[in-house]
Amino acid sequence: MIPSSYKEKLKKYETRLIVFFSNPTVNILWYGLIILFFLSLILFPTIFVLFYVIKEFSTIQTEIIANEVYRLQIFEALSYSVTVSVIITIIDLIFGLPIAWILVRREFRFKSILNSIIELPLAVPTAGLGFSVALFWGVTPGIAEKPIFALNFIQDALPILVLFHFTTTFPYVVRSLAAILEEIDVTLEIAAKTCGASKFTAARTVSLPLFRSGVATAMILSLAKSLSDTGGVMTLLATIGSLKQTGTTVIGEWKHAYQDWKIEGVPYEDLLNNDLASLLPPDPETLIPSMAFMSALMIFVAIILVFLAKLFAKRAKVPFRKVIPYFEWKISDGAAPKARSILSFGFLVIFVIIPSFFLIIYVFQGIGGVNILTLNDWMIFGQSILFSVFVASVATIANVTVGVPMAIFIARKNNRFSRIMDSLIDIPYVVPSSALGFSVGLFWTSQIFFPANELFFVVMAHISMTFPFIVRNTIGGLSELDTSYEDAARSLGAKPIQTFRNVTLPVVKFSIIAGAIMSFTRSIGETGATLAVSPNSITAPVFIVDLIKNQGNYFFAALTTIILILISSLLIFVLRAKVTRRRRR
C-alpha cells in the first residue's frame, strides 16, 4: 500500500505537470520539437543522398554517367525493378479488389477464417519468404532433393519475382482496399438496385467510381513494397541461381563490397570475382558515389511512380458506364457469385498462402538434415534474434513517442503547415528501403561531431522506415473520434493533456497498438535497410540471407525462418489479445 502522504505528493506533482504542459507556449514548443525531430532526424536523413548527389555530381558525371557500359548496367537493374513493380501493381488490383469486395460486402460462414488467412504472410520475414517461393515455383539447382508437392518449373527471374512480390504485396493491398471500401455508403448501391440495376451494375457504376482514393492508396502500397524489398529478392535469386539484380539488391551488394574493401581489408581485385563483378565500378573510391547515384535514382523513380499512381486513380475513366443488362444480371445471381468466391479463395490459397509457407514442408521432410547444424550456428541465430527484437522494440517505442503527437498535430491543427506535414509523412514509406538505409548511413557518417556507431545507424534507419505506420494509423483513429467530445471536455475545464488522456487516448489507443504491431513486424523482417546502412549488423533476416546466399545452408535457413515466424506471430497474438480484452471490458 502506498502511504497517503506519498499519494498527495504524487497528485501535486501531477497537477503541476498538467498545468505546465497546458501552457500555450509550452504546447507550441512541444509540437515544435516533435516537428523538428521528424524533419531533422527522420525526413532529412531519408533524402540526404539527393543532396550528396548534387554535391558530388561532377564525380558522378565523370565516373558513372560518362561510362556507357556502366551507365547501361545501372539503368538495366533500375528498369528491371520498375517493370516488376508495375506488373505486380496491376495484378494486385485485378485480383485484390474482388477479394476485398467479398470481405466487405458479403456475409458467409468462413469470413473470419478468410480474414485471418490474408494476414498470415505478414508474419513471414521477406528473406524467408523469397526462399519459400523459390522452393515452390522455381528450379533450384543448389537443392538436389526437391520437396514433395513442389512445382519447380520457373527458371527465369522475371516471372518468379512477380510471383514473389505478389505474396508480399497482396495482403497490404487487400487490407487497404477493404478498409476504404467500408467507408463507402452502401445505401447508394441499394438505391440503384431498387431502381432496377443488378448487383454487379450497382457496384460497378455507383460504388467503384467513388473508390478512386482506395485504388490510389493500394497502388502506392504495392509500388512502394515491391520497390523496397531486398532480402527476399536476394534469397529468391540465389536459390534459383539467377545473376539478375534489381536496384535495391545492387545497393546492398555494393555496400557489402565497400565494407569488405574499406573496413575488412579485402583486396579490391578479389571483389571482382563475385556475381556483381560487371556492376562494380573500375575505381573502388567511386563505390560511394555509385551507391549514392543508384539510391537517388531509386528515390526519384519511386516518387514519380507514386505521383503517376495518384494521377491515374484521379483521372481514369473506369469503370465504363455502358451497361449490358442481360450479361450483368447473369453474373449477379445464381452460381456466378459463388463461383467467383470459390475462385478468389482458391487463388489466394494457391498463389499466396502455399508459396508463403512451403518451406514448412521442406523442413518437415528433413532435406539437408540437422546434422549440419552446430552450436555456433544456433548461438549466432539467437544473437541475431535478440538483435532484431531489440532494434524493432526501440524503433517502435521511439515512433510511438514521437508519432502520436505528430498525428494529433496533423489531425487537429487544420492549417497549411499541418497539411504540408501530412504530405511529408509518407516519404519514408515510399523511399525504397535500401536507398533509405544507405541515405541514413551516409547522413550520420558525414556528421563529424557524431562518433560512428553502427547500432545507432541501424536503429535510426528502422525508425525512419516504420514511422509512417504509427502516424497513419493514429490519424485514422482520430478521424473516427467526434471532436465534440474533446470540445465538451475542454468546456468543462479539462486541460489539453487531460482531454487527451481521458477522452482521446481511450479511442485511439487501439489504432496506436495496430500501428505499433505493423511497425514492429516491418522492422523485425527488414533486410535491405540494414544491409545498406551496416552490412556487419546481423539481424535475423540478414542471417537468413547469409545462410542461403553465401553458405548454401538451405535447411537451417528454412528452420530459422519458421522460428522467426513463430516469435513474430506470438508477439502479434499477445498484443492483439490485449487489445481484444480491453475492448471487451
NORTA-V281555 format. One record per residue. N is the residue number from 1. PHI is phi in radians with two decimals (999 if undefined). OMEGA is omega in whole degrees, 0 to 359 (NA if undefined). NEAR is the number of other C-alpha atoms within 8 Angstrom. Layout:
<<N & PHI & OMEGA & NEAR> <N & PHI & OMEGA & NEAR>>
This chain:
<<1 & 999 & 178 & 2> <2 & -1.53 & 179 & 5> <3 & -0.99 & 182 & 6> <4 & -1.10 & 180 & 6> <5 & -1.13 & 177 & 6> <6 & -1.19 & 178 & 8> <7 & -1.08 & 179 & 9> <8 & -1.14 & 178 & 8> <9 & -1.12 & 179 & 8> <10 & -1.07 & 179 & 8> <11 & -1.16 & 178 & 8> <12 & -1.13 & 179 & 8> <13 & -1.10 & 179 & 8> <14 & -1.11 & 179 & 8> <15 & -1.09 & 179 & 8> <16 & -1.10 & 179 & 8> <17 & -1.13 & 179 & 8> <18 & -1.09 & 179 & 11> <19 & -1.12 & 182 & 9> <20 & -1.12 & 183 & 8> <21 & -1.31 & 177 & 10> <22 & -1.53 & 177 & 11> <23 & -1.10 & 182 & 8> <24 & -0.97 & 180 & 7> <25 & -1.14 & 178 & 6> <26 & -1.10 & 179 & 10> <27 & -1.06 & 179 & 10> <28 & -1.14 & 179 & 8> <29 & -1.11 & 180 & 8> <30 & -1.10 & 178 & 8> <31 & -1.12 & 177 & 11> <32 & -1.10 & 178 & 8> <33 & -1.15 & 179 & 8> <34 & -1.10 & 180 & 11> <35 & -1.15 & 178 & 9> <36 & -1.10 & 177 & 9> <37 & -1.06 & 181 & 9> <38 & -1.12 & 184 & 9> <39 & -1.19 & 188 & 9> <40 & -1.52 & 186 & 9> <41 & -1.91 & 179 & 10> <42 & -2.09 & 185 & 13> <43 & -1.21 & 184 & 13> <44 & -1.10 & 175 & 9> <45 & -1.05 & 180 & 13> <46 & -1.13 & 183 & 14> <47 & -1.93 & 182 & 10> <48 & -1.06 & 182 & 12> <49 & -1.05 & 178 & 15> <50 & -1.12 & 178 & 9> <51 & -1.23 & 178 & 8> <52 & -1.11 & 180 & 9> <53 & -1.12 & 177 & 13> <54 & -1.09 & 181 & 7> <55 & -1.15 & 184 & 7> <56 & -1.78 & 187 & 9> <57 & -1.12 & 180 & 8> <58 & -1.09 & 177 & 7> <59 & -1.14 & 180 & 9> <60 & -1.11 & 181 & 13> <61 & -1.15 & 183 & 9> <62 & -1.29 & 188 & 9> <63 & -1.57 & 187 & 9> <64 & -2.04 & 185 & 13> <65 & -1.11 & 181 & 10> <66 & -1.26 & 180 & 8> <67 & -1.52 & 187 & 9> <68 & -1.09 & 182 & 8> <69 & -1.09 & 182 & 6> <70 & -1.15 & 180 & 11> <71 & -1.09 & 180 & 11> <72 & -1.14 & 179 & 8> <73 & -1.16 & 178 & 9> <74 & -1.13 & 182 & 11> <75 & -1.22 & 175 & 8> <76 & -1.15 & 178 & 8> <77 & -1.11 & 181 & 13> <78 & -1.17 & 180 & 12> <79 & -1.14 & 177 & 8> <80 & -1.13 & 178 & 11> <81 & -1.08 & 182 & 11> <82 & -1.13 & 181 & 9> <83 & -1.03 & 180 & 8> <84 & -1.08 & 182 & 12> <85 & -1.14 & 180 & 12> <86 & -1.16 & 179 & 9> <87 & -1.07 & 184 & 9> <88 & -1.22 & 177 & 14> <89 & -1.15 & 178 & 11> <90 & -1.10 & 180 & 8> <91 & -1.11 & 179 & 10> <92 & -1.01 & 181 & 14> <93 & -1.21 & 182 & 12> <94 & -1.11 & 185 & 8> <95 & -1.72 & 181 & 9> <96 & -1.37 & 182 & 13> <97 & -1.10 & 178 & 11> <98 & -1.05 & 181 & 9> <99 & -1.21 & 176 & 12> <100 & -1.07 & 180 & 13> <101 & -1.12 & 178 & 11> <102 & -1.09 & 182 & 10> <103 & -1.13 & 185 & 11> <104 & -1.63 & 190 & 9> <105 & -1.68 & 184 & 6> <106 & -2.11 & 175 & 7> <107 & -1.99 & 179 & 7> <108 & -2.63 & 191 & 5> <109 & -1.10 & 188 & 5> <110 & -1.78 & 183 & 6> <111 & -1.10 & 180 & 9> <112 & -1.14 & 178 & 7> <113 & -1.16 & 179 & 7> <114 & -1.08 & 177 & 9> <115 & -1.03 & 181 & 9> <116 & -1.24 & 181 & 8> <117 & -1.08 & 182 & 8> <118 & -1.08 & 183 & 9> <119 & -1.47 & 185 & 9> <120 & -0.99 & 182 & 9> <121 & -1.08 & 180 & 13> <122 & -1.15 & 181 & 9> <123 & -1.45 & 182 & 10> <124 & -1.60 & 175 & 13> <125 & -1.08 & 187 & 14> <126 & -1.08 & 178 & 14> <127 & -1.08 & 177 & 17> <128 & -1.28 & 179 & 15> <129 & -1.13 & 177 & 13> <130 & -1.06 & 178 & 15> <131 & -1.14 & 181 & 14> <132 & -1.14 & 179 & 14> <133 & -1.11 & 178 & 16> <134 & -1.10 & 178 & 14> <135 & -1.09 & 185 & 15> <136 & -1.41 & 187 & 12> <137 & -1.68 & 196 & 13> <138 & -1.61 & 170 & 14> <139 & -1.41 & 187 & 11> <140 & -2.02 & 184 & 11> <141 & -1.14 & 182 & 8> <142 & -1.40 & 182 & 8> <143 & -1.95 & 185 & 6> <144 & -1.20 & 182 & 5> <145 & -1.71 & 184 & 5> <146 & -1.44 & 176 & 6> <147 & -1.15 & 177 & 10> <148 & -1.16 & 180 & 6> <149 & 1.25 & 178 & 5> <150 & -1.25 & 180 & 9> <151 & -1.40 & 172 & 7> <152 & 0.87 & 179 & 10> <153 & -2.27 & 182 & 7> <154 & -1.78 & 179 & 9> <155 & -2.02 & 181 & 8> <156 & -1.30 & 186 & 7> <157 & -1.22 & 187 & 9> <158 & -1.07 & 181 & 7> <159 & -1.12 & 182 & 8> <160 & -1.30 & 174 & 14> <161 & -1.16 & 177 & 11> <162 & -1.08 & 178 & 11> <163 & -1.10 & 179 & 10> <164 & -1.14 & 181 & 11> <165 & -1.14 & 176 & 10> <166 & -1.11 & 179 & 13> <167 & -1.18 & 182 & 14> <168 & -1.44 & 186 & 13> <169 & -1.69 & 188 & 13> <170 & -1.02 & 179 & 12> <171 & -1.04 & 179 & 12> <172 & -1.10 & 182 & 11> <173 & -1.14 & 180 & 15> <174 & -1.10 & 180 & 13> <175 & -1.09 & 180 & 9> <176 & -1.15 & 179 & 11> <177 & -1.09 & 181 & 15> <178 & -1.16 & 182 & 12> <179 & -1.11 & 181 & 8> <180 & -1.35 & 178 & 10> <181 & -1.10 & 179 & 12> <182 & -1.13 & 181 & 8> <183 & -1.42 & 180 & 6> <184 & -1.42 & 185 & 9> <185 & -1.15 & 182 & 7> <186 & -1.28 & 181 & 7> <187 & -1.12 & 177 & 6> <188 & -1.15 & 176 & 9> <189 & -1.15 & 180 & 13> <190 & -1.08 & 179 & 9> <191 & -1.10 & 179 & 8> <192 & -1.14 & 180 & 11> <193 & -1.22 & 177 & 11> <194 & -1.19 & 177 & 7> <195 & -1.54 & 174 & 6> <196 & 1.90 & 180 & 6> <197 & -1.38 & 176 & 9> <198 & -1.30 & 179 & 11> <199 & -1.05 & 181 & 10> <200 & -1.14 & 180 & 10> <201 & -1.13 & 180 & 11> <202 & -1.10 & 180 & 14> <203 & -1.16 & 186 & 10> <204 & -1.28 & 187 & 10> <205 & -1.72 & 182 & 11> <206 & -1.91 & 186 & 12> <207 & -1.38 & 185 & 13> <208 & -1.09 & 175 & 10> <209 & -1.09 & 177 & 10> <210 & -1.48 & 190 & 8> <211 & -1.78 & 186 & 11> <212 & -1.13 & 179 & 10> <213 & -1.12 & 177 & 9> <214 & -1.16 & 178 & 11> <215 & -1.11 & 179 & 11> <216 & -1.09 & 180 & 13> <217 & -1.09 & 180 & 11> <218 & -1.11 & 179 & 14> <219 & -1.12 & 180 & 13> <220 & -1.11 & 179 & 12> <221 & -1.05 & 182 & 11> <222 & -1.15 & 180 & 16> <223 & -1.08 & 183 & 15> <224 & -1.13 & 182 & 13> <225 & -1.19 & 182 & 11> <226 & -1.25 & 177 & 13> <227 & -1.26 & 189 & 12> <228 & -1.49 & 191 & 12> <229 & -1.16 & 178 & 14> <230 & -2.14 & 185 & 13> <231 & -1.05 & 180 & 16> <232 & -1.13 & 179 & 13> <233 & -1.15 & 180 & 12> <234 & -1.11 & 180 & 13> <235 & -1.21 & 179 & 15> <236 & -1.10 & 182 & 13> <237 & -1.16 & 179 & 12> <238 & -1.16 & 182 & 11> <239 & -1.21 & 180 & 15> <240 & -1.56 & 176 & 13> <241 & 1.28 & 180 & 9> <242 & -1.58 & 177 & 9> <243 & -1.64 & 181 & 8> <244 & -1.17 & 181 & 7> <245 & -2.30 & 173 & 8> <246 & -1.81 & 182 & 10> <247 & -1.06 & 183 & 13> <248 & -1.24 & 180 & 16> <249 & -1.20 & 178 & 14> <250 & -1.09 & 179 & 11> <251 & -1.07 & 180 & 15> <252 & -1.12 & 180 & 13> <253 & -1.16 & 179 & 9> <254 & -1.09 & 180 & 11> <255 & -1.08 & 179 & 13> <256 & -1.14 & 179 & 11> <257 & -1.12 & 179 & 9> <258 & -1.14 & 179 & 12> <259 & -1.07 & 179 & 10> <260 & -1.10 & 183 & 10> <261 & -1.30 & 187 & 12> <262 & -1.44 & 188 & 8> <263 & -1.78 & 183 & 7> <264 & -1.40 & 178 & 7> <265 & 1.35 & 178 & 7> <266 & -1.26 & 178 & 9> <267 & -1.00 & 184 & 7> <268 & -1.09 & 179 & 8> <269 & -1.09 & 180 & 6> <270 & -1.22 & 179 & 7> <271 & -1.19 & 182 & 11> <272 & -1.33 & 180 & 10> <273 & -1.62 & 183 & 7> <274 & -1.52 & 185 & 6> <275 & -1.14 & 182 & 6> <276 & -1.69 & 183 & 10> <277 & -0.98 & 182 & 9> <278 & -1.24 & 180 & 6> <279 & -1.72 & 181 & 8> <280 & -1.28 & 179 & 9> <281 & -1.17 & 182 & 10> <282 & -1.14 & 181 & 5> <283 & -1.96 & 181 & 6> <284 & -1.05 & 180 & 8> <285 & -1.20 & 181 & 5> <286 & -1.62 & 180 & 10> <287 & -1.09 & 180 & 12> <288 & -1.12 & 175 & 8> <289 & -1.02 & 179 & 11> <290 & -1.14 & 178 & 11> <291 & -1.11 & 179 & 12> <292 & -1.11 & 180 & 14> <293 & -1.12 & 178 & 10> <294 & -1.10 & 179 & 12> <295 & -1.10 & 179 & 15> <296 & -1.09 & 178 & 12> <297 & -1.11 & 179 & 9> <298 & -1.10 & 179 & 14> <299 & -1.11 & 181 & 12> <300 & -1.08 & 180 & 8> <301 & -1.12 & 179 & 8> <302 & -1.07 & 180 & 14> <303 & -1.13 & 179 & 10> <304 & -1.10 & 180 & 8> <305 & -1.11 & 178 & 9> <306 & -1.12 & 178 & 12> <307 & -1.08 & 179 & 8> <308 & -1.15 & 178 & 8> <309 & -1.10 & 178 & 11> <310 & -1.13 & 180 & 11> <311 & -1.14 & 179 & 8> <312 & -1.11 & 182 & 9> <313 & -1.12 & 182 & 11> <314 & -1.39 & 189 & 9> <315 & -1.90 & 182 & 6> <316 & -1.11 & 181 & 6> <317 & -1.69 & 178 & 5> <318 & -2.19 & 0 & 6> <319 & -1.36 & 180 & 8> <320 & -1.18 & 185 & 6> <321 & -1.54 & 177 & 6> <322 & -1.16 & 185 & 4> <323 & -1.85 & 173 & 6> <324 & -1.94 & 192 & 6> <325 & -0.95 & 185 & 7> <326 & -1.06 & 182 & 6> <327 & -1.10 & 184 & 7> <328 & -1.27 & 172 & 12> <329 & -1.20 & 182 & 11> <330 & -1.11 & 182 & 9> <331 & -1.58 & 180 & 10> <332 & -1.66 & 185 & 11> <333 & -2.30 & 176 & 8> <334 & 1.38 & 186 & 8> <335 & -1.41 & 185 & 6> <336 & -1.05 & 179 & 10> <337 & -1.07 & 179 & 10> <338 & -1.15 & 179 & 8> <339 & -1.11 & 178 & 8> <340 & -1.09 & 180 & 8> <341 & -1.13 & 180 & 10> <342 & -1.13 & 179 & 8> <343 & -1.12 & 180 & 8> <344 & -1.12 & 179 & 11> <345 & -1.14 & 179 & 10> <346 & -1.11 & 178 & 8> <347 & -1.07 & 179 & 9> <348 & -1.06 & 182 & 10> <349 & -1.17 & 186 & 9> <350 & -1.27 & 188 & 9> <351 & -1.71 & 182 & 11> <352 & -2.14 & 189 & 13> <353 & -1.26 & 182 & 13> <354 & -1.07 & 178 & 9> <355 & -1.07 & 182 & 13> <356 & -1.18 & 186 & 13> <357 & -2.04 & 182 & 11> <358 & -1.17 & 180 & 12> <359 & -1.13 & 176 & 11> <360 & -1.12 & 176 & 9> <361 & -1.10 & 180 & 10> <362 & -1.06 & 181 & 13> <363 & -1.23 & 182 & 11> <364 & -1.17 & 176 & 6> <365 & -1.26 & 174 & 7> <366 & 1.34 & 179 & 9> <367 & -1.16 & 181 & 9> <368 & 1.72 & 176 & 7> <369 & 1.26 & 180 & 7> <370 & -1.52 & 184 & 8> <371 & -1.23 & 180 & 5> <372 & -1.47 & 183 & 6> <373 & -1.56 & 179 & 8> <374 & -2.05 & 177 & 7> <375 & -1.07 & 179 & 6> <376 & -1.13 & 177 & 6> <377 & -1.05 & 181 & 8> <378 & -1.17 & 179 & 9> <379 & -1.14 & 178 & 8> <380 & -1.12 & 179 & 8> <381 & -1.13 & 178 & 11> <382 & -1.05 & 177 & 8> <383 & -1.12 & 180 & 8> <384 & -1.17 & 177 & 12> <385 & -1.10 & 180 & 11> <386 & -1.06 & 180 & 8> <387 & -1.14 & 179 & 11> <388 & -1.10 & 180 & 12> <389 & -1.13 & 179 & 9> <390 & -1.11 & 181 & 8> <391 & -1.09 & 181 & 13> <392 & -1.12 & 180 & 15> <393 & -1.17 & 179 & 9> <394 & -1.08 & 180 & 9> <395 & -1.09 & 181 & 16> <396 & -1.19 & 179 & 13> <397 & -1.10 & 179 & 8> <398 & -1.09 & 181 & 10> <399 & -1.18 & 177 & 13> <400 & -1.14 & 181 & 11> <401 & -1.05 & 183 & 8> <402 & -1.66 & 186 & 9> <403 & -1.22 & 181 & 13> <404 & -1.13 & 175 & 13> <405 & -1.05 & 178 & 10> <406 & -1.11 & 179 & 12> <407 & -1.11 & 178 & 12> <408 & -1.12 & 179 & 12> <409 & -1.06 & 182 & 10> <410 & -1.21 & 185 & 13> <411 & -1.38 & 187 & 11> <412 & -1.87 & 178 & 6> <413 & -1.68 & 185 & 8> <414 & -1.46 & 178 & 8> <415 & -2.47 & 184 & 6> <416 & -1.11 & 183 & 6> <417 & -1.17 & 178 & 6> <418 & -1.15 & 178 & 12> <419 & -1.20 & 176 & 10> <420 & -1.13 & 178 & 8> <421 & -1.07 & 179 & 9> <422 & -1.07 & 179 & 9> <423 & -1.31 & 184 & 8> <424 & -1.31 & 183 & 8> <425 & -1.02 & 186 & 9> <426 & -1.39 & 184 & 9> <427 & -1.04 & 179 & 9> <428 & -1.05 & 178 & 15> <429 & -1.32 & 183 & 10> <430 & -1.25 & 183 & 12> <431 & -1.14 & 176 & 15> <432 & -0.96 & 190 & 16> <433 & -1.08 & 179 & 13> <434 & -1.14 & 178 & 18> <435 & -1.13 & 178 & 17> <436 & -1.12 & 180 & 16> <437 & -1.07 & 179 & 17> <438 & -1.13 & 180 & 16> <439 & -1.11 & 179 & 16> <440 & -1.10 & 178 & 15> <441 & -1.09 & 179 & 13> <442 & -1.11 & 180 & 11> <443 & -1.11 & 186 & 11> <444 & -1.30 & 177 & 11> <445 & -1.25 & 178 & 10> <446 & -1.44 & 179 & 6> <447 & -1.49 & 185 & 7> <448 & -1.17 & 181 & 6> <449 & -1.46 & 184 & 4> <450 & -2.00 & 181 & 7> <451 & -1.17 & 180 & 6> <452 & -1.14 & 180 & 6> <453 & -2.51 & 187 & 6> <454 & -1.17 & 177 & 9> <455 & -1.07 & 179 & 7> <456 & -1.11 & 179 & 7> <457 & -1.05 & 181 & 13> <458 & -1.13 & 180 & 15> <459 & -1.06 & 181 & 12> <460 & -1.14 & 177 & 12> <461 & -1.12 & 180 & 15> <462 & -1.24 & 175 & 13> <463 & -1.10 & 180 & 13> <464 & -1.07 & 185 & 11> <465 & -1.20 & 186 & 12> <466 & -1.78 & 183 & 16> <467 & -0.98 & 182 & 12> <468 & -1.05 & 182 & 12> <469 & -1.10 & 180 & 11> <470 & -1.17 & 184 & 16> <471 & -1.12 & 184 & 14> <472 & -1.13 & 179 & 10> <473 & -1.16 & 179 & 12> <474 & -1.19 & 176 & 15> <475 & -1.07 & 177 & 12> <476 & -1.08 & 177 & 9> <477 & -1.18 & 179 & 13> <478 & -1.16 & 180 & 12> <479 & -1.17 & 179 & 8> <480 & -1.46 & 182 & 6> <481 & -1.62 & 177 & 9> <482 & -1.16 & 183 & 7> <483 & -1.13 & 180 & 6> <484 & -1.12 & 178 & 6> <485 & -1.16 & 178 & 9> <486 & -1.14 & 179 & 12> <487 & -1.10 & 180 & 8> <488 & -1.13 & 179 & 8> <489 & -1.10 & 180 & 11> <490 & -1.20 & 179 & 11> <491 & -1.18 & 177 & 7> <492 & -1.57 & 174 & 6> <493 & 1.79 & 181 & 6> <494 & -1.25 & 175 & 9> <495 & -1.29 & 181 & 10> <496 & -0.96 & 182 & 8> <497 & -1.21 & 176 & 9> <498 & -1.22 & 177 & 10> <499 & -1.08 & 180 & 13> <500 & -1.14 & 185 & 10> <501 & -1.20 & 188 & 9> <502 & -1.71 & 184 & 8> <503 & -2.01 & 187 & 12> <504 & -1.33 & 186 & 12> <505 & -1.05 & 179 & 9> <506 & -1.03 & 180 & 9> <507 & -1.51 & 187 & 10> <508 & -1.58 & 184 & 11> <509 & -1.11 & 178 & 8> <510 & -1.22 & 176 & 10> <511 & -1.18 & 178 & 11> <512 & -1.12 & 179 & 14> <513 & -1.13 & 177 & 10> <514 & -1.07 & 177 & 9> <515 & -1.13 & 179 & 14> <516 & -1.14 & 177 & 12> <517 & -1.10 & 179 & 10> <518 & -1.11 & 179 & 9> <519 & -1.11 & 182 & 15> <520 & -1.14 & 182 & 12> <521 & -1.15 & 178 & 12> <522 & -1.13 & 181 & 9> <523 & -1.24 & 185 & 14> <524 & -1.22 & 179 & 13> <525 & -1.78 & 185 & 12> <526 & -1.41 & 179 & 12> <527 & -2.11 & 188 & 14> <528 & -1.04 & 182 & 16> <529 & -1.13 & 180 & 16> <530 & -1.13 & 180 & 16> <531 & -1.11 & 183 & 16> <532 & -1.26 & 182 & 16> <533 & -1.55 & 182 & 17> <534 & -2.81 & 180 & 11> <535 & -1.08 & 181 & 11> <536 & -1.44 & 179 & 5> <537 & -1.47 & 186 & 10> <538 & -1.68 & 169 & 9> <539 & -1.49 & 182 & 12> <540 & -1.05 & 178 & 14> <541 & -1.11 & 177 & 15> <542 & -1.11 & 178 & 13> <543 & -1.09 & 179 & 11> <544 & -1.14 & 177 & 13> <545 & -1.05 & 181 & 14> <546 & -1.14 & 179 & 9> <547 & -1.04 & 183 & 13> <548 & -1.43 & 189 & 14> <549 & -1.36 & 187 & 11> <550 & -1.81 & 184 & 7> <551 & -1.78 & 183 & 7> <552 & 1.15 & 181 & 8> <553 & -1.62 & 188 & 8> <554 & -1.19 & 182 & 9> <555 & -1.11 & 180 & 13> <556 & -1.16 & 177 & 10> <557 & -1.09 & 178 & 13> <558 & -1.15 & 181 & 15> <559 & -1.13 & 179 & 9> <560 & -1.17 & 176 & 10> <561 & -1.09 & 179 & 12> <562 & -1.10 & 178 & 9> <563 & -1.09 & 179 & 8> <564 & -1.15 & 176 & 12> <565 & -1.07 & 181 & 11> <566 & -1.11 & 179 & 8> <567 & -1.13 & 180 & 8> <568 & -1.08 & 181 & 10> <569 & -1.12 & 179 & 9> <570 & -1.12 & 179 & 8> <571 & -1.10 & 178 & 8> <572 & -1.12 & 181 & 9> <573 & -1.11 & 180 & 8> <574 & -1.08 & 181 & 8> <575 & -1.15 & 180 & 10> <576 & -1.14 & 179 & 8> <577 & -1.12 & 178 & 8> <578 & -1.13 & 178 & 8> <579 & -1.11 & 181 & 10> <580 & -1.09 & 180 & 8> <581 & -1.11 & 179 & 8> <582 & -1.18 & 179 & 7> <583 & -1.12 & 179 & 6> <584 & -1.11 & 177 & 5> <585 & -1.10 & NA & 4>>
